[in-house]
Amino acid sequence: MPHLLRNSFRALSIGCAAMFVTLAPGVAQTNAPASTQAAPAQEADQARQVDLTEKQIEGVLAAQKDFDALAEKAPESTTDTPDPKVSAQFDSAARKYGFANYDEYSDVLDTISLVLGGFDPKTKQYIGTDGVIKQQIAAIEADKSIPDDDRKQALDQLNDALKAPAPPIRNKANIDLVAKYYDRLSAAIQQDE
């Protein structure tokens, strides 16, 4: 579960469609999700989208330090079955910030990630995940300081991400809420990285 939390915050920083790719000093690298099957993962993401509230976003922002501390203390699990004691700690932390349990917190975080992935970080405007990925492709193509092999690998990964589009945002009001909290969410992500 701590590994899931770290991956959730990492996904939040780059969004659902771009969660396969992160930009690090001008070079894109792959962060493989637990499931490599794009279609089932997209269906699961669509099913888990929630209608965000300000209280939920505030809760995610407030809970970050507690979840980071829990993730640091919790042992890495080598099985798919979470330790009941660790699960109880995560559920307790989620309840402290107004969530029914860790699963609800995770669903809210996933929805924020999905929406945030469609924001242009320069203009802070929602352009969709395809638009963000296309901007990343253009930036890599324009950056001549990237070695050819790295450029090719990054472009291949970004083009693959374009072929597996993120699910559409079900509730357009989620875009407005994430836009309202964009700066705070971005700052929280940078702290977590």
C-alpha positions as CSV (number, residue, x, y, z in Angstrom):
1,M,0.0,0.0,0.0
2,P,2.8,2.5,0.7
3,H,4.1,1.8,-2.8
4,L,0.7,2.5,-4.2
5,L,0.6,5.9,-2.3
6,R,4.0,6.9,-3.8
7,N,2.8,5.9,-7.3
8,S,-0.4,7.8,-6.8
9,F,1.5,11.0,-6.0
10,R,3.8,10.4,-8.9
11,A,0.8,9.9,-11.2
12,L,-0.7,13.1,-9.8
13,S,2.4,15.0,-11.0
14,I,2.0,14.0,-14.6
15,G,-1.5,12.9,-15.0
16,C,-3.2,9.7,-16.0
17,A,-2.3,9.7,-19.7
18,A,1.2,10.8,-19.1
19,M,1.7,8.6,-16.1
20,F,3.6,6.3,-18.3
21,V,6.1,9.0,-19.0
22,T,7.9,11.6,-16.7
23,L,10.2,14.3,-17.9
24,A,13.5,14.4,-16.0
25,P,16.1,16.9,-17.1
26,G,14.7,17.1,-20.6
27,V,14.5,13.3,-21.1
28,A,11.3,11.2,-20.8
29,Q,11.5,8.0,-18.8
30,T,9.0,5.2,-18.3
31,N,7.3,4.6,-15.0
32,A,5.4,1.3,-15.6
33,P,2.1,1.0,-13.8
34,A,1.2,-2.2,-12.0
35,S,-1.0,-3.3,-15.0
36,T,0.4,-3.1,-18.5
37,Q,-3.0,-3.7,-20.1
38,A,-4.2,-0.3,-21.3
39,A,-7.8,-1.0,-22.0
40,P,-8.7,-2.7,-18.7
41,A,-6.8,0.0,-16.8
42,Q,-8.7,2.7,-18.7
43,E,-12.1,1.1,-17.8
44,A,-11.0,0.9,-14.2
45,D,-10.0,4.5,-14.2
46,Q,-13.4,5.5,-15.7
47,A,-15.3,3.5,-13.1
48,R,-13.3,5.1,-10.2
49,Q,-13.8,8.8,-11.3
50,V,-15.6,10.6,-8.6
51,D,-17.3,14.0,-8.5
52,L,-14.8,16.1,-6.6
53,T,-15.6,18.5,-3.9
54,E,-13.5,21.2,-2.4
55,K,-13.5,19.3,0.9
56,Q,-12.0,16.3,-0.8
57,I,-9.2,18.3,-2.5
58,E,-8.5,20.1,0.8
59,G,-8.4,16.6,2.5
60,V,-5.9,15.2,-0.1
61,L,-3.7,18.3,0.4
62,A,-3.9,18.1,4.2
63,A,-3.3,14.4,4.3
64,Q,-0.1,14.4,2.2
65,K,2.3,14.6,5.2
66,D,0.6,11.9,7.1
67,F,0.5,9.5,4.1
68,D,4.2,10.3,3.3
69,A,5.1,9.4,6.9
70,L,3.1,6.2,6.8
71,A,4.6,5.2,3.5
72,E,8.1,5.8,4.9
73,K,7.5,3.7,8.0
74,A,5.6,0.8,6.3
75,P,7.6,-2.1,5.1
76,E,7.6,-2.8,1.3
77,S,5.3,-5.6,0.5
78,T,6.4,-8.4,-1.8
79,T,2.8,-9.8,-2.1
80,D,-0.4,-8.4,-3.6
81,T,-2.1,-8.9,-0.2
82,P,-1.6,-5.8,2.0
83,D,-0.7,-6.2,5.6
84,P,-3.9,-5.7,7.7
85,K,-2.1,-3.6,10.2
86,V,-0.7,-1.3,7.5
87,S,-4.1,-1.1,5.8
88,A,-5.7,-0.1,9.1
89,Q,-3.2,2.7,9.5
90,F,-3.9,4.0,6.0
91,D,-7.7,3.8,6.6
92,S,-7.3,5.6,9.9
93,A,-5.3,8.4,8.3
94,A,-7.9,8.7,5.5
95,R,-10.7,9.0,8.0
96,K,-8.8,11.7,9.9
97,Y,-9.1,13.8,6.7
98,G,-12.8,13.2,6.0
99,F,-12.6,10.1,3.8
100,A,-14.6,6.9,4.5
101,N,-11.4,4.8,4.1
102,Y,-8.2,4.7,2.1
103,D,-10.0,3.4,-1.0
104,E,-12.1,6.6,-1.1
105,Y,-9.0,8.7,-0.6
106,S,-7.3,6.8,-3.4
107,D,-10.3,7.2,-5.8
108,V,-10.2,11.0,-5.1
109,L,-6.5,11.1,-5.7
110,D,-6.8,9.1,-9.0
111,T,-9.5,11.5,-10.2
112,I,-7.4,14.5,-9.4
113,S,-4.5,12.8,-11.2
114,L,-6.6,12.2,-14.3
115,V,-7.7,15.9,-14.4
116,L,-4.4,17.4,-13.5
117,G,-2.7,15.4,-16.4
118,G,-4.6,17.5,-18.9
119,F,-3.3,20.9,-17.6
120,D,-0.6,22.8,-19.5
121,P,1.9,23.6,-16.7
122,K,2.9,26.9,-18.3
123,T,-0.5,28.4,-18.8
124,K,-2.3,26.4,-16.1
125,Q,-5.2,25.9,-18.5
126,Y,-6.8,22.6,-19.2
127,I,-5.9,21.4,-22.7
128,G,-6.5,17.6,-22.3
129,T,-3.9,14.9,-21.9
130,D,-3.3,14.5,-25.6
131,G,-2.4,18.2,-25.8
132,V,0.0,17.9,-22.9
133,I,1.7,14.9,-24.5
134,K,1.9,16.7,-27.8
135,Q,3.6,19.6,-26.1
136,Q,6.1,17.2,-24.5
137,I,6.8,15.7,-27.9
138,A,7.4,19.1,-29.4
139,A,9.7,20.1,-26.5
140,I,11.8,16.9,-26.9
141,E,12.0,17.3,-30.7
142,A,13.2,20.9,-30.2
143,D,15.8,20.1,-27.5
144,K,19.0,19.3,-29.4
145,S,20.9,18.7,-26.2
146,I,19.2,15.3,-25.7
147,P,21.3,12.5,-27.1
148,D,19.7,10.8,-30.2
149,D,19.1,7.5,-28.5
150,D,17.4,9.1,-25.5
151,R,15.4,11.4,-27.8
152,K,14.2,8.4,-29.8
153,Q,13.3,6.4,-26.6
154,A,11.4,9.4,-25.1
155,L,9.5,10.0,-28.4
156,D,8.6,6.4,-28.7
157,Q,7.2,6.4,-25.1
158,L,5.3,9.6,-25.6
159,N,3.8,8.3,-28.9
160,D,2.8,5.1,-27.2
161,A,1.1,7.2,-24.5
162,L,-0.9,9.0,-27.3
163,K,-2.0,5.6,-28.6
164,A,-3.5,4.7,-25.2
165,P,-5.6,7.9,-24.4
166,A,-6.8,8.7,-21.0
167,P,-10.5,8.2,-20.3
168,P,-12.6,11.3,-20.8
169,I,-13.3,13.5,-17.8
170,R,-16.8,12.5,-16.7
171,N,-17.6,15.5,-14.7
172,K,-16.4,18.8,-16.2
173,A,-16.8,20.5,-12.9
174,N,-13.8,18.5,-11.7
175,I,-11.7,20.5,-14.2
176,D,-12.8,23.8,-12.6
177,L,-12.0,22.5,-9.1
178,V,-8.6,21.2,-10.0
179,A,-7.9,24.6,-11.8
180,K,-8.8,26.4,-8.6
181,Y,-6.3,24.3,-6.6
182,Y,-3.7,23.9,-9.4
183,D,-0.9,25.8,-7.6
184,R,-1.3,24.1,-4.3
185,L,-1.6,20.6,-6.0
186,S,1.5,21.3,-8.0
187,A,3.4,22.5,-5.0
188,A,2.4,19.3,-3.1
189,I,3.6,17.2,-6.0
190,Q,7.0,18.9,-6.1
191,Q,7.4,18.4,-2.3
192,D,6.6,14.7,-2.7
193,E,9.2,14.2,-5.5
